Amino acid sequence: MTPQEMVERALELSTADGCVVLADERSTANLRFAGNTLTTNGVARSSRLTVISVAGQGVGVVSRAAVRPDQLADVVAAADAAAREARPAEDARELVSGVPASASWDEPVTPTGIDVFTGFAPALGEAFSAAESGGRKLYGFAEHTLTSTFLGSSTGLRLRHDQPTGRLELNAKSSDLKRSAWTGVATRDFSDVDVAALDGGLAQRLDWAKTRVDLPAGRYETLLPPAAVADLMIYMFWSAGARDALDGRSVFSKPGGGTRVGEQLAALPVTLSSDPAAEGVACSPFVTARSSGRESSVFDNGLPLSATDWIREGRLESLRQTRYSAELSGLPVTPAIDNLIMRGPGGGRSLEEMIASTRRGLLVTCLWYIREVDPQTLLLTGLTRDGVYLVEHGEVVGEVNNFRFNESPVDLLGRLSEVGPSSPTLPREWGDYFTRAVMPAIRVPDFNMSTVSQAS
């Protein structure tokens, strides 16, 4: 059966009061390389079917990989039975209806394949040659995924979204493997990836690292490039749930009750938003929820998504909401969206111009091993990796030892002193889970490098 046929047949088989069926078809292609040599490549396909049955206010969810047509009846029966045995769900609402069907619903799924790298692979080979002649070794991988999601419901929804997701991670090392630098990009199809430019940037960083400067822990004026900013803002976005804020469990909880929506958070008029139609980082225009939780509800499946400001000109505008939590908070329904865009007031300087205007400070390439310390302040800790550099009188003068940092992205917003232009980027820490980000470089006058790290 095609995924569309699986959805239709599952809906026919369900004897529950209501039913939502999600069918996901996923294909991947990848290249992996080490020491300026391609090591492996491959393609893979997978599928998953999720049946959500509703009986009264009870809900049952059964999700299975690679469901065969002869197994379908058992999957649906299990979901129906679970719904009848379930206690009333607190988020129970009428299933979404009235959303026009996707024009591409009936079209066949065209999987990605190794040919997505047709233009990219030769450029990668040229980068290997350039790195070899320059005394560098390149390591990393390129991966492309295409996920087609089909959502059908007993209320008549027939929605489809095809999501291409690509990323390239490059790590350059000196020939003695003592110096290392990282870069990465997100892409929809690899046609816009400039491998030569990425390798050139890595070569420059390795050159900077020829001089070593040891510095103690402390607060430093720090420049963070878009990738590092993305890691911090994505964690803040994941933590911006309305339920947790209402329950007094998060940094967005208002003392005495309620949320901090409406409060000024940022010193500069920055805007943090999501938009399913944003150019280059487009994502699903409707809710797909395979389970209910504090920030998701299976009853919201198919709910249309639209451009949402989470922070507008420095002011907290919205929190991640289901229809249920919106009733509790009295705020508009603003479900999570699978991209994140941060923009400053406009007219900002590039990262290179920021470096040139820095009297003394640090340039941090990327962050990793980020963990939450205190949800009430959203204090995070983590490590620097693959390049921290000292800037003096507008020039990078050498590589600095790594640090452990302690920072809250919310508090950091209140201390920003400069925000550059925004560009698509790949977060280093969260690139496995969240690739669609558009971020600026920022300047923080007193970034907290809490201890020196022995990581190398």
C-alpha positions in Angstrom: 0.0 0.0 0.0 1.0 3.6 -0.5 1.1 5.7 2.6 -2.1 7.4 1.4 -3.8 4.1 1.1 -2.6 3.1 4.6 -4.1 6.2 6.0 -7.5 5.7 4.3 -7.7 2.0 5.2 -6.8 2.7 8.9 -9.5 5.3 9.1 -12.0 2.8 7.6 -11.0 0.1 10.1 -11.3 2.3 13.2 -14.5 1.8 15.2 -13.7 4.6 17.7 -15.5 7.9 18.0 -12.7 9.7 16.2 -9.4 8.8 14.6 -6.2 10.5 13.4 -3.7 8.6 11.3 -0.1 9.8 10.6 2.0 8.0 8.0 5.7 9.0 7.7 7.9 7.9 4.8 11.6 8.7 5.4 14.6 8.4 3.1 18.2 9.3 3.8 21.5 9.6 1.9 24.9 10.2 3.4 28.6 10.7 2.7 31.2 10.2 5.5 34.8 11.2 5.2 38.0 11.2 7.3 41.6 12.3 6.7 40.7 13.9 3.3 39.2 10.6 2.1 35.6 9.5 1.5 35.0 6.5 3.8 31.4 5.4 3.4 28.2 6.4 1.6 24.7 4.9 1.7 21.0 5.3 1.4 18.2 4.0 3.6 14.4 4.1 3.8 12.0 3.7 6.6 8.3 4.2 7.5 6.2 4.6 10.6 2.4 4.6 11.1 0.8 6.2 14.1 -2.9 5.6 14.9 -4.6 7.9 17.4 -8.1 6.7 18.4 -10.6 8.7 20.5 -13.4 7.2 22.5 -15.4 9.8 24.4 -12.6 11.7 26.1 -10.2 8.8 26.2 -7.3 8.5 23.7 -5.2 5.6 22.6 -2.0 5.9 20.5 -0.2 3.1 18.8 2.8 3.7 16.7 4.7 1.1 14.7 7.5 1.0 12.2 7.3 -0.7 8.8 3.6 -1.8 9.2 2.6 -4.3 6.5 -1.0 -4.2 5.1 -1.8 -7.5 6.9 -0.8 -5.9 10.2 -2.8 -2.8 9.8 -6.1 -4.1 11.3 -4.2 -5.2 14.5 -2.6 -1.8 14.9 -5.9 0.0 14.6 -7.7 -2.4 16.9 -5.0 -1.9 19.5 -5.4 1.9 19.3 -9.2 1.7 19.5 -9.0 -0.7 22.6 -6.5 1.6 24.3 -8.8 4.6 23.8 -11.8 2.8 25.3 -9.8 1.8 28.4 -8.1 5.2 28.9 -9.1 7.7 31.5 -10.4 11.0 30.2 -7.6 13.1 28.7 -7.3 16.6 30.2 -6.5 18.0 26.8 -9.5 16.4 25.1 -11.0 18.7 22.5 -12.9 18.2 19.2 -10.6 17.0 16.5 -9.5 19.6 14.0 -11.7 19.9 11.0 -12.3 22.3 8.0 -8.7 22.5 6.9 -8.4 22.3 3.0 -6.7 19.2 1.7 -3.2 19.4 0.5 -2.9 19.7 -3.2 -0.1 17.1 -3.3 -2.0 14.5 -1.2 -2.3 12.0 -4.1 1.2 12.5 -5.5 3.7 9.6 -5.1 6.6 9.8 -2.7 9.9 10.5 -4.4 12.7 9.5 -2.0 16.0 11.3 -1.7 19.1 9.4 -3.0 22.8 9.7 -3.5 22.3 11.9 -6.5 21.5 14.8 -4.2 25.3 15.1 -3.8 25.9 15.3 -7.6 27.2 18.8 -7.5 28.5 18.7 -3.9 30.7 15.6 -4.1 33.2 17.0 -6.8 33.5 20.2 -4.7 34.2 18.1 -1.6 36.9 16.2 -3.6 38.5 19.6 -4.5 38.4 20.6 -0.9 40.2 17.4 0.1 43.0 18.2 -2.4 43.3 21.8 -1.1 43.4 20.6 2.5 46.0 18.0 1.7 48.3 20.6 0.0 47.7 23.0 2.9 48.7 20.5 5.6 45.1 20.0 6.8 42.9 17.0 7.2 39.1 17.2 6.8 36.7 15.0 8.7 32.9 15.0 8.8 29.7 13.9 7.0 27.0 15.2 4.7 23.5 13.9 5.2 20.2 14.5 3.4 16.8 13.4 4.6 13.4 13.7 3.0 10.4 13.0 5.2 6.9 12.8 3.7 4.2 13.1 6.4 0.6 12.2 5.6 -2.1 13.2 8.1 -5.7 12.0 7.7 -8.6 12.1 10.2 -12.2 11.0 10.6 -13.1 14.7 10.5 -12.0 14.8 6.8 -8.4 16.1 7.1 -6.1 15.1 4.3 -2.8 16.9 4.8 0.7 16.3 3.5 4.1 17.8 4.0 7.4 16.9 2.4 10.4 18.1 4.5 13.9 18.1 3.0 16.6 18.4 5.6 20.3 18.5 4.8 23.4 19.3 6.9 27.2 19.3 6.4 29.6 19.1 9.3 33.3 19.8 8.6 36.1 19.4 11.1 39.6 20.4 10.0 42.7 19.3 11.9 46.4 20.2 11.5 48.6 17.4 10.3 49.8 16.7 13.8 46.1 16.6 15.0 46.9 19.2 17.7 44.8 22.0 16.2 41.1 21.6 15.4 38.3 23.8 13.9 34.7 23.1 13.1 32.1 24.5 10.8 28.7 23.4 9.6 25.8 24.4 7.4 22.2 23.4 7.0 20.7 23.1 3.5 17.6 21.8 1.8 19.3 20.2 -1.2 23.2 20.9 -1.1 23.0 23.2 -4.2 23.9 26.2 -2.0 26.8 24.7 -0.1 30.2 26.4 -0.8 32.7 23.8 0.3 35.7 25.8 -0.7 34.6 28.8 1.3 34.0 26.6 4.4 37.4 25.0 4.0 39.0 28.4 3.6 37.4 29.6 6.9 38.7 26.5 8.7 42.2 27.0 7.3 42.2 30.5 8.7 41.2 29.3 12.1 43.9 26.7 12.2 46.4 29.4 11.3 45.1 31.5 14.2 45.7 28.5 16.5 49.4 28.4 15.7 49.8 30.8 18.6 48.5 29.6 22.0 47.3 32.0 24.8 46.3 30.6 28.2 43.6 32.7 30.0 42.0 32.2 33.4 38.3 31.8 34.0 36.3 35.1 34.2 33.8 37.3 32.4 35.0 38.4 29.0 33.6 40.5 26.2 32.7 37.7 23.8 31.6 37.4 20.2 29.3 34.5 19.4 28.8 33.4 15.8 25.3 32.4 14.5 25.9 28.6 15.2 26.6 29.3 18.9 23.7 31.8 19.2 21.4 29.1 17.6 22.3 26.6 20.3 21.4 29.0 23.1 18.2 30.3 21.5 16.9 26.9 20.5 17.2 25.7 24.1 15.3 28.8 25.3 12.7 28.1 22.7 12.3 24.5 23.8 11.9 25.8 27.4 9.2 28.3 26.5 6.2 26.1 27.3 3.1 27.8 28.6 2.1 25.0 31.0 5.5 25.1 32.8 5.3 28.9 33.0 1.8 28.7 34.4 2.8 26.1 37.0 5.7 28.3 38.2 8.3 25.9 36.9 10.2 28.0 34.4 12.1 31.2 33.8 8.9 32.5 32.0 6.8 32.1 35.2 5.6 35.4 36.7 6.2 35.7 40.5 2.9 35.3 42.2 1.3 33.4 39.3 0.8 33.7 35.5 3.4 34.1 32.8 5.9 36.8 31.9 4.3 37.4 28.5 4.4 41.2 27.9 7.7 41.7 29.8 10.8 43.3 28.2 13.5 40.6 28.1 16.2 42.0 25.7 18.2 45.2 26.0 18.1 45.6 22.2 15.0 45.4 20.0 15.6 41.8 18.9 12.8 39.6 17.5 12.7 35.8 17.9 10.1 34.2 15.6 9.1 31.1 13.7 7.4 31.0 10.3 6.5 27.8 8.4 6.8 29.6 5.1 10.1 31.3 5.8 12.4 31.2 2.8 15.2 28.6 3.1 13.9 27.2 6.4 10.3 26.3 5.5 8.7 23.6 7.6 5.4 21.9 8.2 2.4 24.3 8.1 0.3 22.2 10.4 0.6 20.5 13.8 1.8 16.9 13.8 1.6 15.5 17.3 2.2 11.8 17.8 1.7 12.0 21.6 0.3 14.4 24.1 2.5 16.2 26.6 2.8 19.6 28.3 3.5 21.3 25.0 1.7 19.1 22.5 -1.7 17.6 22.1 -2.8 14.8 19.7 -6.2 16.6 19.5 -4.4 19.5 17.8 -3.3 17.4 14.8 -3.8 19.3 11.6 -4.1 22.7 13.3 -2.8 25.3 10.8 0.5 27.1 11.8 1.3 30.6 10.9 4.1 33.1 11.5 4.6 33.6 15.3 6.7 36.1 17.2 8.0 34.6 20.5 9.9 37.8 21.3 9.1 41.0 19.5 11.5 43.9 19.7 12.8 42.6 23.0 9.4 41.9 24.6 8.1 38.4 25.4 5.2 38.0 23.0 4.2 34.3 23.0 4.9 30.9 24.6 4.4 27.4 23.1 0.8 26.6 23.5 -1.7 23.9 22.8 -5.5 24.7 22.5 -5.8 23.3 26.1 -3.0 25.3 27.6 -4.2 28.5 25.8 -7.5 28.1 27.6 -5.7 27.9 30.9 -3.4 30.9 30.2 -5.9 33.1 28.3 -3.3 33.6 25.6 -3.6 32.9 21.9 -3.0 29.4 20.6 0.7 29.4 19.5 1.9 25.8 18.8 5.6 25.0 18.3 7.0 25.5 14.8 10.0 23.7 13.5 12.2 26.7 12.7 13.6 29.6 14.6 14.7 33.0 13.4 16.4 35.8 15.4 16.8 39.3 13.9 18.3 42.4 15.3 17.2 46.0 14.7 18.8 46.0 11.2 22.0 47.7 9.9 24.3 45.6 12.1 27.9 44.8 11.5 29.1 41.5 10.2 31.1 39.2 12.5 34.3 40.2 10.7 33.4 43.9 11.3 32.7 43.1 15.0 36.1 41.5 15.3 37.7 44.6 13.7 36.0 46.8 16.3 37.0 44.7 19.3 39.7 46.1 21.6 40.0 42.9 23.6 37.7 40.0 23.8 37.0 36.4 22.9 35.7 34.9 19.7 34.0 31.5 20.4 33.5 29.2 17.5 30.8 26.8 18.9 29.4 25.4 22.1 28.8 21.8 23.1 27.6 19.5 25.9 25.0 22.1 26.9 23.0 21.1 30.0 20.4 22.8 32.2 21.4 23.8 35.7 18.4 25.7 36.9 15.0 25.9 35.1 13.9 28.8 37.2 16.5 31.0 35.6 17.3 28.8 32.6 20.9 28.7 33.7 22.8 26.5 31.3 26.3 25.1 31.5 28.4 23.8 28.6 31.8 23.8 27.1 33.6 25.6 24.3 35.0 23.4 21.5 37.1 23.5 18.3 38.4 27.1 18.7 38.3 29.9 21.2 40.3 32.9 20.0 41.7 36.0 21.6 41.0 39.3 19.8 43.1 42.3 20.5 42.9 45.7 18.8 40.7 44.3 16.0 42.8 41.3 15.1 42.7 37.6 16.2 46.1 37.0 17.9 45.8 33.4 18.9 43.9 30.4 20.2 42.8 30.3 23.8 42.2 27.3 26.1 38.7 25.9 26.3 36.3 27.0 29.1 33.2 25.8 30.8 30.5 28.5 30.7 27.5 29.2 32.9 24.9 31.4 31.2 21.2 31.9 30.9 20.1 32.8 27.4 17.2 34.8 28.9 19.7 36.8 31.0 22.1 37.1 28.1 19.4 38.8 26.0 19.2 41.5 28.6 23.0 42.1 28.3 23.4 42.2 24.5 25.5 45.1 23.3 25.5 44.3 19.6 23.6 42.1 17.1 24.7 41.5 13.5 22.8 40.6 10.4 21.1 37.2 10.4 21.9 34.2 8.2 21.0 30.5 8.0 23.1 28.4 10.3 23.6 25.0 11.8 23.7 24.6 15.6 26.6 22.5 16.8 24.9 20.9 19.8 21.4 20.5 18.6 22.0 19.9 14.9 20.8 16.3 15.2 17.3 17.6 16.2 16.9 21.2 15.0 18.5 22.4 11.7 16.2 25.2 10.5 17.7 28.3 12.2 18.5 31.8 11.0 20.6 33.6 13.5 22.9 36.7 13.9 26.3 37.0 15.5 26.1 38.8 18.8 28.4 40.6 21.2 28.1 40.1 25.0 30.1 42.4 27.2 30.5 39.9 30.1 30.0 36.3 29.0 30.7 34.0 32.0 33.5 31.6 31.4 33.2 30.0 34.8 36.1 27.6 34.8 39.0 26.5 32.5 38.3 23.3 30.7 40.9 20.6 30.0 39.1 19.6 26.8 41.2 19.8 23.8 
